[in-house]
Amino acid sequence: MNTLHVRKGDEVIVISGKDKGKKGKVLECSPKEGKVIVEGRNIVSKHVKPKKAGQLGGIVKAEGALYACKVMPVCPKCDKPTRVGHEMKNDKKIRVCKKCGASL
């Protein structure tokens, strides 16, 4: 079972690579590959062929996948990158900030 510390919709900060220190929202998660796609980060150029008659091809800019270990969730309360902890509340397991204890 492959699980990630980030989920779709989380606000994250990139901790290494060309976009180090930049924030973005997680658009997609791929636990099997251990990768995530972050909005506006890791922009790559894709060469696209026209599929139908009349459709244009060309070079398209798109977000590329990042390894999940290269991003950290940002706590909404303290606005800092944090590790994820877990707590039980009302028989439900919730994710919490390791720095301030706020729920993610």
Secondary structure as UniProt FT lines:
FT   TURN            8..9
FT   STRAND          11..14
FT   TURN            18..21
FT   STRAND          23..30
FT   TURN            31..34
FT   STRAND          35..38
FT   TURN            39..40
FT   STRAND          43..48
FT   TURN            53..54
FT   STRAND          58..63
FT   STRAND          65..67
FT   HELIX           68..70
FT   STRAND          71..74
FT   TURN            76..78
FT   STRAND          84..89
FT   TURN            90..91
FT   STRAND          92..97
FT   TURN            98..100
//
